[in-house]
Amino acid sequence: MASQVPIHDLDRDWRIRLEAFDHIRRIRDEAHRVTWTQLTQGFAFEGETVHLVSQQGIFKPRQLEIALAIRTAAPKRGRPAPYDDQVDPAEELVVYKYRQGGAGAHDNNVLRRAAEKKRPLIWLYGLSEGVYQAEFPVWVVDDDPATESFHLAIEDDITSSERLLSGGLPPLKKAYATTLAKRRLHQGRFREMVIGAYHQQCTVCTIGVKGSRTNPVAGNRLLRLLDAAHILADRDQQGRPEIPNGLSLCKIHHSAYDLNILGISPDRIVHIREDILNEVDGPMLQHGIKEMSGRLLHLPKRLDDHPNRDYLALRFEEFIAA
């Protein structure tokens, strides 16, 4: 944590909070995501274990009096996403609903204290079951009893404790940063859905984590080679962020697809542009691109997750015209 503020001059809450950010940052750097298992293990702080989650959406570890993390569950297949209002693109700030029933009042109060004391939070945004995108720092900027909700602002990861201690960005910049963060959350969920449907491998060359089951670190690094590519761009009216509009591609084949060097016909066959096939170059072009020509895609097991043929046809027209 880059800082000119001596850590020993901070109160215990701040010290734990900054250590939690560092801990999440280290996990996230391996694979751009964190898992429930990693979160439940917590981290060591002054001889104690500080936990990061519970089954409830608002979480305060026993060492603190103020909430440390909030969590949004991933949508389950075939069901509407819970708390979809949290990432409404029309809103400048994120809306986080009060917790209802049981210990809800207590949980709402510990989150309310984060606003009163200007303490930043970690938001664990569900990508799929047991997998989260961690966003921090998150600030509670408003409490609206009329709608029973908190309004949150999200900033890019801050490594300066001075800026954290001062409450982060001013309001207008916070709103802009939150808009960018919400886009990041949508992209993260789309990526997780698509790559998960393709069993964490490239649909063209099959590189992925399948060969690294006994080596999670290597598996995480290979996972970072994969992208969720849109068939129809998200700016297109039909370019929805759903699995049939996505392809799990390694970075080289994603770039080749975007550049119309590689095309995929509606019958799910890989095509390489003629001028590239005639190009003479090194082994990467030969084995990584040219030898993919004529391959049939490796598809998800679920028919509903297969790439949409109409979308592929529209996109293939671009490839033919290139």
N, C-alpha and C positions, 0 to 999 in steps of 0.2 A: 504494500500500500504506500504509494508516494505521498509523503506528508512532511510538513515542518512542525506539526503539532506532536510533541512527545506523547507516546501512547500511555505512559504512566500518569500523565496529567488528566486523562479522560476518566469519566465515571465508569463503573462496571458495565452498565448497559451499553455504552458506546464501544467499550473494548470487545464485548461479546459480539455486538452487531458487526463491527469491522472484521472480526475474525470469521464470522459466518459468511460474509461477502467473499473473503479470500478463499474460504473452503469451497464454496459453490463455484467460484471462478476456476479453481484448479480442476474440479470435476468437469465442468462445462467445456474447458479447453480441450479435453480429450475427444469429445464427440458432439459438441454443440447441444447437448441435452443431458438431463439428469434422470435417474431412475428412482422409483420408490425405495428400492433396496438401499441405494446409496444414501438417500435422505434419512431413512430410519436409523442408519448407523450413527448419525450425528458426527460431532467432532470434539476433540479434547480441548478443554480450556481450564487452565490452572488446576489440574488434577481431577476435573469433573468432565462428564460427558454432557454436552449440550445437544439436545434433539432439535430437529428442524421441522418435523411434521407430526401430526396426529390424524386420526380419522376425520376430524372436524376441519372446516375450511379456513377458520381463523386460528392461528396457533401462537401460543406464548409458552416458551420453555419455563420450567420451574425457577430458573435463575433470574428471570426478568419479571417486571410488572407491566410491561408494554408488549404488544404483539410484535413478533419477529417476522412472521411469514403469513401469507394468505394463499389459498389454493383454489383453483378452478378445475373441476373434473373434466376429463375428455368426454366428448359425446359418444354414446354407444351406437353401434351400427343399427340403423332402422328406427332410431329414436331421435326426437329433437334435441339439439345441443342444450345442456343446462346453462343458464346465465348468458345466453347469446347477446343480451343487451350490454354485456360488459365490453364487447368489442365492436359496437355499432360504429361504422365508419363515419356516420354523420355527426357523432359526438366528438368534441374536442378533447374531453376527458373521459376516462374509463368509469363506468358505473358498476359499483360492487354492492350487491344487495345485502341488507341486514341478514344475519342468521336468525332463523325463527325457532321458537319452541325450546324446551329443555334448558340448556345452559346458554341459549342464544343471547340473552341480555348481558351476561358476563363477558362473552366473546366480543360482542359489539362494543362493550366498554373498553376492553383492552386495545381494540383497534382505534377507538376514539382517542385514547391516550396518546397514540402515535401522532395524531394530528395536534393535540395540545402541546406535546413536548417536541414536536418537529423531528421525529425519529423516522428514518427511512426503513422500508420493508423489502422483503423478497416476495415476488409474485411467482408462484409455481403454476404455470398455465398448461393444462393437460393436452398433450398431443395425441396420445393413445393410452390404452390401459397401462398404468404404472410407469409412464414416460412423460416427462415434463420439460417445458422450456422455462428456464429461470431468468426472470427479468428483475433487475435492481439497479439503482435504488428506485423504489416506488414510494410516492408521498401521498398521504391523505390530505387533500386540499379543501374538502368541503364535506359536511355532514348534513344530509337532507331528510329530516324526519317525515316530511310530507310524502316522499316517495320511498321511505324506508331504505335509503341507500347512501353509500359513501361515494364521493367522487375522487378518483385517483389520477395522479400524473406519473408518467414513467419517463425516466431519463436513460440515456446510454450509460453503460457501466462507468462509474467514476472511480478513479484511483487516487484522487486527492481528498484527504480527510478534511482539509480546510473548506472545500466546497460542500462537502456533506454536512459539516458542522454548521455551515451558514444557511442550510436549507436548500442547497442546490441552485438550479436556474431560476431566474425571475419568471413570473406567471406566463407571459406571452411565449417565452422560449420553452417553458415546460409544456405548453399546449402543443407546440410544433414537434417537440421531441416525442410526445405521447402519440401523435399521429404516425410518426415514423415507426415507433415501437409496435403499434397495433398492426401495421403492415407486416412487420417482422413476425408477429405472432401468427397471422394468417398464413404466411409463407412457411413458417415452421410446422404448422399443423398439416398443411398440404404435403410438405416433404415427408413427414412421418407416415401419413396415410399411404402415399404412393410407394415409397421405398419398402414399407412394411408389406404391402400387397404383393410386391415382387420378391418377397423373401430376401430383402437386403442384398440384391445383386443387380448388375446391369442387365437389362433386357436384351442387349445386343451381344456382349462378350462374356457375360456372367461373372465378371469379377465382383467380389463382395466378401461378406464375412463368413460365408458357409464353410470355408476351410480354416477358420480361426476360432472354432468353438472352445478349444482348450486354452486359448490365449486371448482373454478379453481385451487387453490393451492393444494387441495387434488388430483385433476385430474392430475396435473403435476407430483406429487409424484408417483401416480400409473403408469403414462406413463413411468417413469424411471424403472419400473419393467419389461418392455417389451424390447425384442431384435428382430432384424431381423436376423433370422438364414438362412444360405445358405443350400439348399438341396444338391447340389454338391458344394464342396469347391471352393473358388475363384481361387485356384491354378490349379484346373481341367480345361482342355481345354473348356469344355462346361459350366463351372461354372460362367456364366455371371452375372453381378450385375443388374438383372432385376427381376421384380415382380414374374414371374412364376418359378424362381429359389429361391424364398424366402418363409419363413414361419414366421408369427408373433407369437413369443413364449415368455411366461413369463420366468424369469431366471431359475426357477427350471426345467421347461420342456425343455428349451434350453439345459441346462447341461445334462439332461437325454437323449436327442436326440443325442448330441455329443458323449456321452459315450455308445451309443447303449443299454441303459436301456429301452428306448422308441423308437419304430420304427413306421413308417407310410407307409402303403402299397399303391400301385398304385390306389386302390379304395378309398383312403383318410380315411382309418380306422386306429385308434390308436392301437398299439400292445405293450404289456409290456413283457419283457423277462421272460421266464418261471421260472428261478431261483429267480428272484425278486418277482414274484407272490407267490412263496412258502416261501419267507422270512417272519419271524415274527418280527415286530418292532412296533414303536409307530404310532400315528395317522397321522403324516405327510406322512409316506410311504403308509399307508392304504388309506387315502383319497386323498392325493396329487398325488400319482403315480399309485398304484394298481387299484383304481377305475376308472382310465382313460381308462383301457383296453376295447376295443370294441367300444369306442366312435367314432362317425363320426366327422370329422373336421368341424368347423364353417368357411365357405369359403367367399371370397369377392363376392360382388354382380355381378361384371363384370366377364363374363366367361373368357375373355382374361387374367384376373389376377389370375385365379385358378392355383394351383401348377401343373407343368408339370408332366404328368403321367410317361413319360419315365425317367425323372430325379428321381421321387419317386421310380421307380422300381430299378434303379441302386443303389440308396442309401439304399433301403430295403434289397438288397442282402448283404450289409455290416452288417446290423442288424441281419439277419438270421445266418450269419457266425460267429457272435460274441459269 
